[in-house]
Amino acid sequence: MQGGGAQLIFPLLLILIFYFFIIRPQMKRQKDHQAMVDAIRRGDQVITQGGLIGKVQKVKDEGEIEVEIAQGVTVRVVKSTITQVVNKTEPAKK
């Protein structure tokens, strides 16, 4: 009878380890990324998954933003592909 209890504890212990070391941190990263994406505003400097760095010109409701990657060159980017917000405010002009 004791062998059956030990066989049940091991899979439960394995599930707990997976939850605390893999699933829970991944859910926290997803939540943090969604909060960062939701907080993107005009003038923020962002980096996309493709490695483009640019300044947000317009935030659209459809999950898109317009990013200026060079003077006069604006591209539409899906918000969820933003990996990092570099500067939250516009830099001071000299």
C-alpha positions as CSV (number, residue, x, y, z in Angstrom):
1,M,0.0,0.0,0.0
2,Q,2.8,2.4,0.8
3,G,4.3,2.0,-2.7
4,G,1.1,3.4,-4.3
5,G,1.3,6.6,-2.2
6,A,4.9,7.2,-3.2
7,Q,4.0,6.7,-6.8
8,L,1.4,9.4,-6.5
9,I,3.6,11.9,-4.7
10,F,6.3,12.0,-7.4
11,P,4.0,13.2,-10.3
12,L,2.4,15.8,-8.0
13,L,5.8,17.0,-7.0
14,L,6.9,17.2,-10.6
15,I,3.8,19.2,-11.5
16,L,4.5,21.7,-8.7
17,I,8.1,22.1,-9.8
18,F,6.9,22.8,-13.4
19,Y,4.4,25.3,-12.2
20,F,6.7,27.3,-10.0
21,F,9.8,27.3,-12.2
22,I,8.3,27.4,-15.8
23,I,4.6,28.2,-16.0
24,R,4.3,30.9,-13.3
25,P,7.4,33.0,-14.5
26,Q,6.2,32.8,-18.1
27,M,2.7,34.1,-17.1
28,K,4.4,37.0,-15.2
29,R,6.5,37.9,-18.3
30,Q,3.4,37.9,-20.5
31,K,1.5,40.1,-18.0
32,D,4.5,42.5,-17.8
33,H,4.8,42.6,-21.7
34,Q,1.1,43.3,-22.1
35,A,1.3,46.2,-19.5
36,M,4.3,47.7,-21.4
37,V,2.4,47.4,-24.7
38,D,-0.7,49.0,-23.3
39,A,1.3,51.9,-21.9
40,I,2.9,52.9,-25.3
41,R,2.3,56.5,-26.1
42,R,3.2,58.9,-28.9
43,G,6.8,60.0,-28.6
44,D,8.1,56.8,-27.0
45,Q,11.2,55.3,-28.6
46,V,10.6,51.5,-29.1
47,I,12.5,48.4,-30.3
48,T,10.6,45.8,-32.4
49,Q,11.2,42.1,-32.6
50,G,12.8,42.6,-36.0
51,G,15.4,45.0,-34.4
52,L,14.0,48.2,-35.7
53,I,14.4,51.2,-33.4
54,G,12.0,54.1,-33.9
55,K,9.8,56.8,-32.4
56,V,6.0,56.2,-32.0
57,Q,4.2,58.7,-34.2
58,K,0.6,57.4,-33.8
59,V,-1.1,54.8,-31.6
60,K,-4.1,53.1,-33.3
61,D,-7.0,51.3,-31.6
62,E,-6.6,48.2,-33.9
63,G,-3.5,47.0,-32.1
64,E,-1.2,48.9,-34.4
65,I,1.2,51.8,-34.0
66,E,3.0,54.0,-36.6
67,V,6.7,54.1,-35.9
68,E,9.1,56.6,-37.6
69,I,12.3,54.6,-38.2
70,A,14.1,57.4,-40.2
71,Q,13.2,61.0,-41.0
72,G,10.1,60.9,-43.1
73,V,9.9,57.0,-43.1
74,T,7.0,55.7,-41.1
75,V,6.0,52.0,-40.8
76,R,3.0,50.3,-39.3
77,V,3.9,47.9,-36.6
78,V,1.7,45.4,-34.6
79,K,1.8,46.5,-31.0
80,S,2.5,43.0,-29.7
81,T,5.8,42.8,-31.6
82,I,7.3,45.6,-29.5
83,T,10.0,44.1,-27.3
84,Q,11.2,47.1,-25.4
85,V,10.4,50.8,-24.8
86,V,13.7,52.6,-24.7
87,N,12.7,56.2,-23.8
88,K,9.3,57.1,-22.4
89,T,9.7,60.8,-23.1
90,E,10.9,62.8,-26.1
91,P,14.6,63.8,-25.8
92,A,15.4,67.5,-25.4
93,K,16.2,69.2,-28.7
94,K,19.5,71.0,-29.0
